[in-house]
Amino acid sequence: MLAETKFAAEPLAKPALGEPYLLTPGPLTTAYSVKQAMLRDWGSWDGDFRAMTSDMRRRLLALTGDAKGEFDCVPMQGSGSFCVEAMLGSFVPRDGKVLVLANGAYGLRAAQTMQYLDRAYTLIDKGDYLPPRGDEVAAALEADPAITHVIAIHCETSSGILNPVAEIADAVHAKGRKLLVDSMSAFGAVALDVNEIRYEAMVSSANKCIEGVPGFGFIIARKSELEAAKGRSHSLSLDVHAQWAHMNKTGQWRYTPPTHVVAAFLEALRQHEAEGGVAGRGARYVRNRDVMVAGMRELGFETLLRDRWLSPIIVTFFNPAHANFAFDRFYELMKEKGFIIYPGKLTVVDSFRVGCIGQMDEHVMRRVVEAAAQSLREMGVDTAAPPAAAIAERAKLAA
């Protein structure tokens, strides 16, 4: 039977402005002041906007701990996947070879990107339950001297795994290869300090842990890598070196920038700093995760991952085995109560995901759990326990 929860059972209030909370890995729920920052128009060539771009780049670099000035920040129009492709196409030589570390959809997307780029790669695919480990990476690099680069996903949001990037970085550096990091859903809340983790470049996006809105991403890379990338890109618009050189020369983006999104992102960066930077933002997300996971487990839900690998970004749960449970109906009931959850992205078992990032705290997460409890009652589901086969699959693959 469903456990009696300690959460209030009265009807749940909707968030500010009547919007539902976005329990997703981005786009996510933003602060009112971030939305408000988009109410003014900016000229992309104007000195004020150039100053905004410069300020943004400086603030992002500060989050990496780069005190020596070895790195630079290159914002790039488009979604996160645009930036991953820009990074791979600009920093991997045409005769290079990439070791792609995958344990979910975004690692596999990096491999697909390499196919489109027509550049050599090899793949370590760990499935949905486990991260790639340093010893595996070291063995793969030892076995294939042709590998020049490794790409790792910092947080694989299809499953919610927080990958051991520091361990991977040590293995890559020890073998004399170069690490590229897709930190799309982790940067700003999980440390990626250049003084502690060796990487050549990383990418992230405006609409993730900094809590801005969609419209651009950014590449942070060693200046030596940016210089070496000249003439290497497969694409006119995704050429990181060309964007960097033009921006440093003129202060402007090469092509029309998302001006309103940049203004919103600057406000989001100011709020991020006021919250205590990476440590402060990450601590709130950890509390969100812990409160939500504990409450969902009280209802009988099981997490896909063991606690060791649960990220503070998003958590995957198995669908209940109960005959009355249908995810589409559960989704709509949660939305009616003010919460938009995320469908699963696994191939082996049915699942759904609940994000922990955005303008939410542990009090909101308690309301999420109560909304889930109410929704199950309305569906006639008296236990959220998953199918025995799902638990057996997890035990087998995670062994």
Stockholm file with secondary structure:
# STOCKHOLM 1.0

chainA/1-399         MLAETKFAAEPLAKPALGEPYLLTPGPLTTAYSVKQAMLRDWGSWDGDFRAMTSDMRRRLLALTGDAKGEFDCVPMQGSGSFCVEAMLGSFVPRDGKVLVLANGAYGLRAAQTMQYLDRAYTLIDKGDYLPPRGDEVAAALEADPAITHVIAIHCETSSGILNPVAEIADAVHAKGRKLLVDSMSAFGAVALDVNEIRYEAMVSSANKCIEGVPGFGFIIARKSELEAAKGRSHSLSLDVHAQWAHMNKTGQWRYTPPTHVVAAFLEALRQHEAEGGVAGRGARYVRNRDVMVAGMRELGFETLLRDRWLSPIIVTFFNPAHANFAFDRFYELMKEKGFIIYPGKLTVVDSFRVGCIGQMDEHVMRRVVEAAAQSLREMGVDTAAPPAAAIAERAKLAA
#=GR chainA/1-399 SS CCCCCSSCCSCCCCCGGGCCEECSSSSCCCCHHHHHGGGSCCCTTSHHHHHHHHHHHHHHHHTTTCCSSCEEEEEEESCHHHHHHHHHHHHSCTTCEEEEEESSHHHHHHHHHHHHHTCEEEEEECTTTCCCCHHHHHHHHHHCTTCCEEEEESEETTTTEECCHHHHHHHHHHTTCEEEEECTTTBTTBCCCTTTSCCSEEEEETTSTTCCCSSEEEEEEEHHHHHHTTTTCSCSTTCHHHHHHHHHHHSSCSSCCCHHHHHHHHHHHHHHHHTTHHHHHHHHHHHHHHHHHHHHHHTTCCBSSCGGGBCSSEEEEECCCCTTCCHHHHHHHHHHTTEECEECCCSSSCEEEEECCSSCCHHHHHHHHHHHHHHHHHHTCCCCCCCHHHHHHHHHHCC
#=GC SS_cons         CCCCCSSCCSCCCCCGGGCCEECSSSSCCCCHHHHHGGGSCCCTTSHHHHHHHHHHHHHHHHTTTCCSSCEEEEEEESCHHHHHHHHHHHHSCTTCEEEEEESSHHHHHHHHHHHHHTCEEEEEECTTTCCCCHHHHHHHHHHCTTCCEEEEESEETTTTEECCHHHHHHHHHHTTCEEEEECTTTBTTBCCCTTTSCCSEEEEETTSTTCCCSSEEEEEEEHHHHHHTTTTCSCSTTCHHHHHHHHHHHSSCSSCCCHHHHHHHHHHHHHHHHTTHHHHHHHHHHHHHHHHHHHHHHTTCCBSSCGGGBCSSEEEEECCCCTTCCHHHHHHHHHHTTEECEECCCSSSCEEEEECCSSCCHHHHHHHHHHHHHHHHHHTCCCCCCCHHHHHHHHHHCC
//
